[in-house]
Protein backbone atom coordinates (compact mmCIF):
# COMPACT_ATOMS: atom_id res chain seq x y z
CA UNK A 1 0.00 0.00 0.00
CA UNK A 2 2.84 2.42 0.80
CA UNK A 3 4.39 1.84 -2.61
CA UNK A 4 1.18 2.87 -4.35
CA UNK A 5 0.90 6.00 -2.21
CA UNK A 6 4.37 7.09 -3.33
CA UNK A 7 3.73 6.10 -6.96
CA UNK A 8 0.48 8.06 -7.40
CA UNK A 9 1.91 11.49 -6.42
CA UNK A 10 4.87 10.99 -8.79
CA UNK A 11 2.57 9.99 -11.65
CA UNK A 12 0.34 12.96 -10.79
CA UNK A 13 3.27 15.41 -10.96
CA UNK A 14 4.35 13.97 -14.33
CA UNK A 15 0.82 14.39 -15.71
CA UNK A 16 0.69 18.03 -14.53
CA UNK A 17 4.13 18.69 -16.05
CA UNK A 18 3.06 17.13 -19.35
CA UNK A 19 -0.17 19.09 -19.36
CA UNK A 20 1.67 22.41 -18.80
CA UNK A 21 4.29 21.57 -21.39
CA UNK A 22 1.60 20.95 -24.00
CA UNK A 23 -0.24 24.28 -23.60
CA UNK A 24 1.01 27.04 -25.88
CA UNK A 25 -0.50 29.53 -28.26
CA UNK A 26 0.94 32.09 -30.66
CA UNK A 27 -0.78 35.44 -30.14
CA UNK A 28 -0.54 38.19 -32.70
CA UNK A 29 -0.15 41.66 -31.24
CA UNK A 30 -0.38 44.66 -33.54
CA UNK A 31 -0.60 48.43 -33.37
CA UNK A 32 -0.91 51.19 -35.92
CA UNK A 33 1.24 54.13 -34.79
CA UNK A 34 -0.24 57.34 -36.11
CA UNK A 35 1.65 60.46 -37.19
CA UNK A 36 2.02 62.80 -34.24
CA UNK A 37 3.40 66.25 -33.67
CA UNK A 38 2.95 68.78 -30.92
CA UNK A 39 4.10 72.39 -31.22
CA UNK A 40 3.82 74.78 -28.27
CA UNK A 41 4.93 78.39 -28.70
CA UNK A 42 6.62 79.75 -25.59
CA UNK A 43 6.17 83.37 -26.71
CA UNK A 44 3.28 85.37 -28.12
CA UNK A 45 4.94 88.57 -29.33
CA UNK A 46 8.25 90.15 -30.27
CA UNK A 47 8.79 93.80 -29.37
CA UNK A 48 11.83 95.59 -30.70
CA UNK A 49 11.07 98.62 -28.56
CA UNK A 50 12.48 101.98 -29.69
CA UNK A 51 14.85 101.60 -32.65
CA UNK A 52 16.85 103.91 -34.91
CA UNK A 53 17.25 103.34 -38.63
CA UNK A 54 19.83 100.71 -39.52
CA UNK A 55 20.34 97.14 -40.69
CA UNK A 56 20.14 93.88 -38.71
CA UNK A 57 18.72 95.31 -35.49
CA UNK A 58 18.30 92.29 -33.17
CA UNK A 59 15.13 91.73 -31.17
CA UNK A 60 15.72 91.97 -27.43
CA UNK A 61 15.79 88.41 -26.15
CA UNK A 62 17.46 86.89 -29.24
CA UNK A 63 20.71 86.27 -27.39
CA UNK A 64 19.03 84.50 -24.45
CA UNK A 65 16.74 82.25 -26.51
CA UNK A 66 13.56 84.03 -25.40
CA UNK A 67 11.73 83.14 -28.61
CA UNK A 68 11.38 79.37 -28.63
CA UNK A 69 8.93 76.59 -29.39
CA UNK A 70 8.61 73.15 -27.78
CA UNK A 71 8.32 70.47 -30.48
CA UNK A 72 7.61 66.73 -30.19
CA UNK A 73 7.22 64.76 -33.40
CA UNK A 74 7.44 61.27 -34.81
CA UNK A 75 7.40 62.56 -38.41
CA UNK A 76 9.49 65.02 -40.43
CA UNK A 77 8.18 68.59 -40.30
CA UNK A 78 8.75 71.72 -42.34
CA UNK A 79 8.47 75.19 -40.84
CA UNK A 80 7.10 78.03 -42.96
CA UNK A 81 6.84 81.71 -42.11
CA UNK A 82 5.07 84.72 -43.59
CA UNK A 83 3.86 88.09 -42.37
CA UNK A 84 1.21 90.65 -43.09
CA UNK A 85 2.14 94.05 -44.50
CA UNK A 86 3.65 96.38 -41.92
CA UNK A 87 1.16 98.91 -40.64
CA UNK A 88 1.01 101.89 -41.24
CA UNK A 89 3.58 101.52 -44.02
CA UNK A 90 5.24 98.40 -45.38
CA UNK A 91 8.78 99.82 -45.31
CA UNK A 92 10.50 97.69 -42.63
CA UNK A 93 12.28 94.42 -43.42
CA UNK A 94 11.83 91.51 -41.00
CA UNK A 95 14.61 88.94 -40.94
CA UNK A 96 14.52 85.56 -39.23
CA UNK A 97 16.57 82.49 -38.35
CA UNK A 98 15.79 79.31 -36.41
CA UNK A 99 17.75 76.43 -34.94
CA UNK A 100 17.34 73.26 -32.89
CA UNK A 101 20.80 73.72 -31.37
CA UNK A 102 20.69 77.13 -29.69
CA UNK A 103 19.79 80.68 -30.53
CA UNK A 104 20.76 81.76 -34.06
CA UNK A 105 23.23 84.65 -34.21
CA UNK A 106 22.57 86.03 -37.69
CA UNK A 107 19.56 86.32 -40.00
CA UNK A 108 19.01 83.67 -42.66
CA UNK A 109 15.64 84.58 -44.20
CA UNK A 110 13.62 87.65 -45.03
CA UNK A 111 10.06 87.09 -43.86
CA UNK A 112 7.72 88.64 -46.40
CA UNK A 113 4.05 88.38 -47.24
CA UNK A 114 4.65 85.17 -49.23
CA UNK A 115 5.29 82.02 -47.20
CA UNK A 116 8.89 80.78 -47.14
CA UNK A 117 10.27 77.50 -45.72
CA UNK A 118 12.62 78.46 -42.89
CA UNK A 119 13.48 75.07 -41.33
CA UNK A 120 12.93 71.33 -41.32
CA UNK A 121 12.68 69.10 -38.25
CA UNK A 122 13.31 65.35 -37.93
CA UNK A 123 11.46 63.11 -35.47
CA UNK A 124 12.40 63.82 -31.85
CA UNK A 125 11.82 66.16 -28.93
CA UNK A 126 13.28 69.66 -29.34
CA UNK A 127 13.37 73.25 -28.24
CA UNK A 128 13.21 75.11 -31.55
CA UNK A 129 14.78 78.55 -31.20
CA UNK A 130 13.71 81.57 -33.23
CA UNK A 131 15.48 84.92 -33.63
CA UNK A 132 14.34 88.14 -35.31
CA UNK A 133 16.06 91.18 -36.82
CA UNK A 134 14.83 94.40 -38.41
CA UNK A 135 16.13 96.57 -41.19
CA UNK A 136 14.80 100.08 -40.69
CA UNK A 137 15.47 102.38 -43.65
CA UNK A 138 16.37 106.02 -43.06
CA UNK A 139 13.17 106.94 -44.94
CA UNK A 140 10.87 105.25 -42.40
CA UNK A 141 8.70 107.86 -40.75
CA UNK A 142 8.75 107.94 -36.94
CA UNK A 143 5.87 106.05 -35.33
CA UNK A 144 4.75 102.61 -34.22
CA UNK A 145 4.83 99.83 -36.79
CA UNK A 146 3.32 96.38 -36.49
CA UNK A 147 2.88 93.15 -38.45
CA UNK A 148 1.56 89.67 -37.73
CA UNK A 149 3.86 86.72 -38.39
CA UNK A 150 2.40 83.29 -39.17
CA UNK A 151 4.62 80.32 -38.34
CA UNK A 152 3.35 77.00 -39.72
CA UNK A 153 4.71 73.63 -38.60
CA UNK A 154 3.42 70.94 -40.96
CA UNK A 155 4.21 67.40 -42.11
CA UNK A 156 7.04 67.39 -44.64
Kinemage of the C-alpha trace (Angstrom):
@kinemage 1
@onewidth
@group {chain A} dominant
@subgroup {mainchain}
@vectorlist {calphas} color= white
{ca unk a 1} P 0.000 0.000 0.000
{ca unk a 2} L 2.837 2.416 0.800
{ca unk a 3} L 4.387 1.837 -2.610
{ca unk a 4} L 1.185 2.873 -4.348
{ca unk a 5} L 0.899 6.004 -2.205
{ca unk a 6} L 4.375 7.086 -3.334
{ca unk a 7} L 3.732 6.099 -6.962
{ca unk a 8} L 0.478 8.064 -7.403
{ca unk a 9} L 1.914 11.493 -6.424
{ca unk a 10} L 4.874 10.988 -8.790
{ca unk a 11} L 2.570 9.994 -11.646
{ca unk a 12} L 0.339 12.961 -10.793
{ca unk a 13} L 3.275 15.408 -10.963
{ca unk a 14} L 4.345 13.973 -14.328
{ca unk a 15} L 0.823 14.393 -15.715
{ca unk a 16} L 0.690 18.031 -14.532
{ca unk a 17} L 4.132 18.688 -16.052
{ca unk a 18} L 3.060 17.126 -19.354
{ca unk a 19} L -0.173 19.095 -19.355
{ca unk a 20} L 1.673 22.410 -18.795
{ca unk a 21} L 4.295 21.570 -21.393
{ca unk a 22} L 1.599 20.951 -24.004
{ca unk a 23} L -0.239 24.280 -23.597
{ca unk a 24} L 1.007 27.043 -25.879
{ca unk a 25} L -0.499 29.530 -28.264
{ca unk a 26} L 0.943 32.090 -30.656
{ca unk a 27} L -0.780 35.440 -30.135
{ca unk a 28} L -0.544 38.194 -32.704
{ca unk a 29} L -0.148 41.656 -31.243
{ca unk a 30} L -0.382 44.665 -33.541
{ca unk a 31} L -0.597 48.431 -33.367
{ca unk a 32} L -0.914 51.190 -35.924
{ca unk a 33} L 1.243 54.125 -34.793
{ca unk a 34} L -0.245 57.342 -36.113
{ca unk a 35} L 1.653 60.457 -37.194
{ca unk a 36} L 2.021 62.804 -34.242
{ca unk a 37} L 3.402 66.250 -33.670
{ca unk a 38} L 2.951 68.780 -30.924
{ca unk a 39} L 4.096 72.388 -31.220
{ca unk a 40} L 3.821 74.778 -28.269
{ca unk a 41} L 4.932 78.388 -28.697
{ca unk a 42} L 6.623 79.753 -25.588
{ca unk a 43} L 6.170 83.373 -26.705
{ca unk a 44} L 3.280 85.369 -28.116
{ca unk a 45} L 4.943 88.565 -29.326
{ca unk a 46} L 8.251 90.152 -30.265
{ca unk a 47} L 8.791 93.802 -29.365
{ca unk a 48} L 11.829 95.587 -30.702
{ca unk a 49} L 11.066 98.619 -28.561
{ca unk a 50} L 12.481 101.979 -29.692
{ca unk a 51} L 14.853 101.598 -32.648
{ca unk a 52} L 16.848 103.909 -34.910
{ca unk a 53} L 17.252 103.341 -38.631
{ca unk a 54} L 19.829 100.713 -39.519
{ca unk a 55} L 20.342 97.141 -40.687
{ca unk a 56} L 20.136 93.878 -38.713
{ca unk a 57} L 18.716 95.314 -35.489
{ca unk a 58} L 18.296 92.288 -33.166
{ca unk a 59} L 15.127 91.731 -31.175
{ca unk a 60} L 15.716 91.972 -27.432
{ca unk a 61} L 15.790 88.406 -26.151
{ca unk a 62} L 17.457 86.891 -29.242
{ca unk a 63} L 20.709 86.270 -27.387
{ca unk a 64} L 19.025 84.498 -24.446
{ca unk a 65} L 16.740 82.251 -26.509
{ca unk a 66} L 13.562 84.026 -25.403
{ca unk a 67} L 11.730 83.140 -28.611
{ca unk a 68} L 11.382 79.371 -28.628
{ca unk a 69} L 8.930 76.589 -29.392
{ca unk a 70} L 8.609 73.149 -27.781
{ca unk a 71} L 8.318 70.470 -30.479
{ca unk a 72} L 7.613 66.734 -30.191
{ca unk a 73} L 7.219 64.760 -33.400
{ca unk a 74} L 7.442 61.265 -34.808
{ca unk a 75} L 7.402 62.564 -38.410
{ca unk a 76} L 9.491 65.020 -40.427
{ca unk a 77} L 8.176 68.589 -40.299
{ca unk a 78} L 8.753 71.717 -42.338
{ca unk a 79} L 8.468 75.191 -40.844
{ca unk a 80} L 7.104 78.026 -42.960
{ca unk a 81} L 6.837 81.706 -42.115
{ca unk a 82} L 5.066 84.721 -43.588
{ca unk a 83} L 3.861 88.086 -42.368
{ca unk a 84} L 1.205 90.651 -43.090
{ca unk a 85} L 2.142 94.047 -44.497
{ca unk a 86} L 3.655 96.379 -41.918
{ca unk a 87} L 1.158 98.912 -40.643
{ca unk a 88} L 1.008 101.887 -41.239
{ca unk a 89} L 3.577 101.523 -44.024
{ca unk a 90} L 5.239 98.395 -45.377
{ca unk a 91} L 8.779 99.819 -45.308
{ca unk a 92} L 10.503 97.694 -42.628
{ca unk a 93} L 12.279 94.423 -43.418
{ca unk a 94} L 11.827 91.514 -41.004
{ca unk a 95} L 14.605 88.936 -40.936
{ca unk a 96} L 14.521 85.557 -39.228
{ca unk a 97} L 16.569 82.492 -38.347
{ca unk a 98} L 15.792 79.313 -36.410
{ca unk a 99} L 17.749 76.432 -34.938
{ca unk a 100} L 17.342 73.258 -32.887
{ca unk a 101} L 20.796 73.717 -31.368
{ca unk a 102} L 20.689 77.134 -29.690
{ca unk a 103} L 19.785 80.683 -30.534
{ca unk a 104} L 20.763 81.760 -34.061
{ca unk a 105} L 23.225 84.649 -34.208
{ca unk a 106} L 22.569 86.026 -37.688
{ca unk a 107} L 19.559 86.321 -39.996
{ca unk a 108} L 19.009 83.670 -42.662
{ca unk a 109} L 15.644 84.578 -44.200
{ca unk a 110} L 13.623 87.645 -45.035
{ca unk a 111} L 10.062 87.094 -43.863
{ca unk a 112} L 7.716 88.643 -46.397
{ca unk a 113} L 4.051 88.378 -47.240
{ca unk a 114} L 4.646 85.169 -49.230
{ca unk a 115} L 5.293 82.017 -47.197
{ca unk a 116} L 8.887 80.776 -47.136
{ca unk a 117} L 10.265 77.503 -45.723
{ca unk a 118} L 12.621 78.459 -42.886
{ca unk a 119} L 13.480 75.073 -41.326
{ca unk a 120} L 12.935 71.332 -41.315
{ca unk a 121} L 12.681 69.101 -38.248
{ca unk a 122} L 13.311 65.353 -37.933
{ca unk a 123} L 11.461 63.112 -35.466
{ca unk a 124} L 12.396 63.823 -31.851
{ca unk a 125} L 11.819 66.164 -28.931
{ca unk a 126} L 13.280 69.659 -29.340
{ca unk a 127} L 13.370 73.250 -28.242
{ca unk a 128} L 13.207 75.113 -31.551
{ca unk a 129} L 14.783 78.554 -31.204
{ca unk a 130} L 13.712 81.569 -33.235
{ca unk a 131} L 15.475 84.917 -33.631
{ca unk a 132} L 14.341 88.140 -35.310
{ca unk a 133} L 16.063 91.180 -36.819
{ca unk a 134} L 14.827 94.404 -38.413
{ca unk a 135} L 16.134 96.567 -41.190
{ca unk a 136} L 14.802 100.079 -40.693
{ca unk a 137} L 15.468 102.384 -43.654
{ca unk a 138} L 16.372 106.024 -43.059
{ca unk a 139} L 13.174 106.940 -44.938
{ca unk a 140} L 10.874 105.245 -42.396
{ca unk a 141} L 8.696 107.861 -40.749
{ca unk a 142} L 8.747 107.937 -36.942
{ca unk a 143} L 5.871 106.053 -35.325
{ca unk a 144} L 4.754 102.614 -34.218
{ca unk a 145} L 4.830 99.834 -36.791
{ca unk a 146} L 3.321 96.379 -36.493
{ca unk a 147} L 2.876 93.153 -38.448
{ca unk a 148} L 1.561 89.665 -37.727
{ca unk a 149} L 3.860 86.722 -38.386
{ca unk a 150} L 2.397 83.294 -39.167
{ca unk a 151} L 4.619 80.320 -38.340
{ca unk a 152} L 3.348 77.003 -39.716
{ca unk a 153} L 4.706 73.627 -38.595
{ca unk a 154} L 3.422 70.936 -40.959
{ca unk a 155} L 4.207 67.396 -42.106
{ca unk a 156} L 7.043 67.390 -44.635
